[in-house]
Amino acid sequence: MAIKHFLQFSDLTLEEFDYLIERTRLIKRKFKNYEPHHTLADRTLVMVFEKNSTRTRLSFEAGMHQMGGAAIYLNTRDSQLGRGEPVEDAAQVMSRMCDVIMIRTFGQDIIDRFAANSRVPVINGLTNEHHPCQVLADVFTYIEHRGSIKGKTVAWVGDANNMLYSWLQAAEVLDFHVKVSTPRGYDIDPSLVAPGNTHYTVHATPTDACTDADLVTTDVWTSMGFEEENAARLQAFDGWIVDAAKMQRAKPDAVFMHCLPAHRGEEVSAEVIDGPQSVVWDEAENRLHVQKALLEYLVLGKLD
């Protein structure tokens, strides 16, 4: 089987995502029933972190162990990558010693260069431009709670960040619509959106974006690497909080999602994230299950 990477959401087809969703259902059910699922016995995942993480490290590391494999954690601060070893050289070496590699880094170009020199599948655990594993978990969570996401409307409230760009790719592949509302100056970068993507619209206010949405989602106002902009962002994002009033504009059965960590009182009110429409804890847990299905598929291909 040719090496297949998951560097951005558009790397896989609708058929492949349908398979992953069904495989995730199976893997999650077995996990809940304490049934062993050791399809990756004697396989090794290397995890390379340039950015800090809670959910990404825990979900990949636990998931690999639960499938009978091993996970090795590398931080660039304590590896040769942090001392200037070329990305291409590191990829050549690492990929000769393991079966799959997950990288959480800054620029998308870094992970693209790494994958181009890797003998094994490479997974994007987050870059500045894309966060495909999180959106895969979000899509699975929606399907789990409400059924097919095809034809549904997702409201994005916040800046144009890696989560939004992955949502826009998912909308194209899975055929749903994203209503986007970003503060002025934090708009979509056209170079990060596929030409001709008609699966999103831009709205002047977050209230407009939330109107009639099936799913409302947001993210912290200041992502990792942009901490020095925090004060300016707090001012620019005034009014972009997802609160009860905005959720009331969505459909009555709409769900609220947030990739976490969250800042109550900034991008989301406590009554929303801790309220009955919030599915953030299921969403966080589902990182584990979808990534187990993804690891299995990239390493072994489709299984019966």
C-alpha positions in Angstrom: 0.0 0.0 0.0 1.3 3.5 -0.9 2.2 5.6 2.1 -0.8 7.8 3.0 -0.4 10.9 5.2 -3.0 13.0 7.1 -1.5 16.5 7.0 -4.7 18.3 6.3 -8.4 17.3 6.2 -8.5 17.2 2.4 -5.9 14.5 2.3 -8.6 11.8 2.6 -11.7 11.2 0.5 -15.4 11.0 1.5 -15.2 7.2 1.2 -12.2 7.1 3.6 -13.9 9.3 6.1 -17.1 7.1 6.0 -14.8 4.2 6.8 -13.1 6.0 9.6 -16.4 7.1 11.2 -17.7 3.5 11.2 -14.3 2.2 12.4 -14.4 4.8 15.2 -17.8 3.6 16.3 -16.5 0.0 16.6 -13.3 1.0 18.4 -15.2 3.3 20.9 -17.7 0.6 21.6 -15.0 -1.9 22.4 -13.2 0.6 24.6 -16.4 1.2 26.6 -16.9 -2.5 27.0 -13.3 -3.2 28.0 -12.8 -5.4 25.0 -9.2 -5.6 23.7 -8.5 -4.1 20.3 -4.8 -4.8 19.6 -4.6 -4.3 15.9 -1.4 -2.4 16.2 0.5 -4.9 18.4 4.3 -4.5 17.9 3.9 -1.2 16.1 5.5 2.0 17.2 4.2 5.6 17.0 6.7 8.5 17.4 5.2 11.7 18.6 7.2 14.9 17.9 6.1 18.0 19.8 7.3 21.6 19.1 4.1 23.0 20.7 2.8 22.1 24.1 -0.2 19.8 24.4 -2.6 18.1 26.8 -5.3 16.4 24.6 -3.1 15.6 21.6 -0.3 13.8 23.6 -2.7 12.0 25.9 -5.0 10.8 23.1 -2.3 9.6 20.8 -0.2 8.0 23.5 -3.1 6.3 25.3 -4.6 5.3 21.9 -1.5 3.6 20.7 -1.0 1.7 24.0 -4.7 0.6 23.9 -4.2 -0.9 20.4 -1.3 -3.0 21.7 1.5 -0.7 20.3 4.0 1.6 21.8 4.3 5.4 21.7 7.5 7.4 22.1 7.4 11.1 23.0 10.0 13.5 21.6 10.1 17.2 22.4 12.2 19.3 20.1 13.9 20.8 23.2 15.5 17.5 24.0 16.1 16.1 20.5 18.4 17.0 17.7 15.6 18.8 15.9 15.9 21.5 18.6 19.6 21.9 17.8 19.1 22.6 14.1 19.0 19.1 12.5 17.3 19.5 9.1 13.7 18.3 9.1 14.5 16.2 6.0 17.3 14.3 7.9 15.2 13.8 10.9 12.4 12.3 8.8 14.8 9.9 7.1 16.1 8.6 10.5 12.9 8.5 12.5 10.8 6.8 9.8 13.3 3.9 9.7 12.7 3.2 13.4 8.9 3.3 13.7 5.6 2.7 11.9 3.9 6.0 12.1 4.8 9.6 13.1 2.6 12.3 14.6 4.0 15.9 14.6 2.7 19.0 16.4 4.6 22.0 15.2 4.3 25.6 13.8 4.4 26.1 10.1 2.6 23.6 7.8 5.7 23.7 5.5 7.6 21.8 8.3 5.3 18.9 8.4 5.0 18.8 4.6 8.8 18.6 4.3 8.9 15.9 6.9 6.3 13.8 5.2 8.0 14.2 1.8 11.1 12.4 3.4 9.3 9.9 5.5 9.0 6.1 4.8 6.0 5.9 7.1 2.6 7.7 7.5 2.8 11.2 9.1 -0.1 12.7 11.0 -0.7 16.4 11.6 -1.2 16.8 15.4 -1.6 20.6 14.8 0.1 23.3 12.8 -0.5 27.0 12.6 -2.6 26.4 9.5 -4.5 23.2 10.1 -5.8 21.0 12.9 -7.4 18.0 11.0 -7.5 15.5 13.9 -9.6 17.9 16.0 -12.1 18.5 13.3 -12.3 14.8 12.6 -13.2 14.3 16.3 -15.7 17.2 16.0 -17.4 15.7 13.0 -17.6 12.3 14.6 -19.1 13.9 17.8 -21.8 15.7 15.7 -22.7 12.4 13.9 -22.8 10.6 17.2 -25.3 13.1 18.7 -27.3 14.2 15.7 -26.7 11.9 12.7 -25.2 12.8 9.3 -23.5 16.2 9.0 -24.2 16.3 5.3 -26.2 19.4 4.4 -25.9 20.8 7.9 -24.8 24.3 9.0 -21.8 24.9 11.2 -21.3 28.4 12.7 -17.7 29.5 13.3 -17.3 32.4 15.7 -13.7 33.8 16.2 -10.6 34.4 14.2 -9.5 32.6 11.1 -7.2 30.0 12.6 -6.1 26.4 12.0 -9.4 25.1 13.3 -11.4 27.2 10.8 -9.3 26.2 7.8 -9.8 22.5 8.7 -13.5 23.1 9.1 -13.6 24.7 5.6 -11.8 21.6 4.1 -14.2 19.3 5.9 -17.2 21.2 4.6 -16.0 20.6 1.0 -15.2 16.9 1.5 -18.3 16.0 3.6 -20.7 18.5 1.9 -21.9 20.8 4.7 -21.9 24.6 5.1 -19.8 26.8 7.4 -21.1 30.3 8.4 -18.0 32.3 9.4 -17.9 35.4 11.5 -14.4 36.9 12.3 -13.5 40.3 13.8 -12.1 42.8 11.4 -8.4 42.2 10.8 -8.7 38.5 11.7 -10.3 37.4 8.4 -9.9 34.3 6.3 -6.6 34.1 4.3 -7.7 33.2 0.8 -4.4 31.4 0.2 -5.4 28.8 2.8 -8.8 28.1 1.2 -9.2 25.9 -1.9 -10.2 27.9 -5.0 -13.9 27.6 -5.7 -14.8 26.4 -2.2 -18.5 27.3 -2.1 -19.2 25.6 1.2 -18.9 28.7 3.4 -20.2 32.2 3.7 -18.8 35.2 5.7 -21.1 37.1 8.0 -20.6 40.5 9.5 -21.7 39.6 13.0 -21.5 36.4 15.1 -25.2 36.6 15.7 -25.8 36.3 11.9 -23.4 33.4 11.7 -25.2 31.5 14.6 -28.7 32.0 13.1 -30.2 28.6 12.2 -26.9 26.8 12.7 -26.9 23.1 13.6 -23.5 23.3 15.3 -21.9 26.4 16.9 -18.2 26.3 17.5 -15.4 28.6 18.6 -11.8 28.7 19.9 -9.6 30.7 22.2 -9.0 34.3 21.0 -5.3 34.0 21.4 -3.8 30.8 20.0 -0.4 29.4 20.8 2.4 31.5 19.4 0.3 34.7 19.4 0.5 35.5 23.1 2.0 38.9 22.6 -1.2 39.9 20.7 -3.4 39.0 23.7 -4.3 42.6 24.8 -5.1 43.7 21.2 -7.1 40.6 20.6 -9.2 41.0 23.7 -10.2 44.4 22.4 -10.8 43.4 18.8 -12.9 40.3 19.8 -15.3 42.3 22.0 -18.8 41.0 21.2 -17.6 37.7 19.7 -18.4 35.7 22.8 -20.7 32.7 22.2 -23.3 33.3 24.9 -26.9 32.2 25.5 -28.3 34.9 23.2 -26.3 33.7 20.3 -27.1 30.0 21.0 -30.8 31.0 21.0 -30.4 32.1 17.4 -29.2 28.6 16.4 -31.6 25.8 15.8 -33.3 24.4 19.0 -31.3 21.2 18.8 -28.0 22.8 17.9 -24.9 21.6 19.8 -22.0 23.7 21.0 -18.3 22.7 20.5 -14.9 24.0 21.6 -11.6 22.3 21.0 -10.4 23.3 24.5 -8.8 24.7 26.6 -11.5 27.3 27.0 -11.6 30.7 28.7 -15.0 31.2 30.2 -16.1 34.8 29.9 -14.0 35.4 26.8 -14.8 33.3 23.7 -17.7 31.4 25.4 -19.9 32.1 28.5 -20.0 29.6 31.3 -23.7 29.0 30.8 -23.1 27.8 27.2 -20.0 25.6 27.7 -21.4 24.1 30.9 -25.0 24.1 29.6 -27.2 21.3 28.1 -26.2 22.0 24.4 -22.5 21.7 25.1 -20.8 18.4 23.9 -17.3 19.5 24.6 -16.4 16.6 26.9 -17.6 14.0 24.4 -15.7 16.0 21.8 -12.5 15.9 23.8 -12.8 12.2 24.5 -13.5 11.4 20.8 -10.0 12.6 19.9 -8.9 9.3 21.4 -11.3 7.2 19.4 -11.0 8.8 16.0 -7.2 8.9 16.2 -7.1 5.2 17.0 -9.1 4.6 13.8 -6.8 6.9 11.9 -3.6 5.3 13.2 -5.0 1.9 12.3 -6.0 2.9 8.8 -2.8 4.7 7.9 -0.7 1.8 9.1 -2.8 -1.2 8.1 -5.3 0.0 5.5 -9.0 -1.0 5.6 -9.8 -3.9 7.8 -13.0 -6.1 7.7 
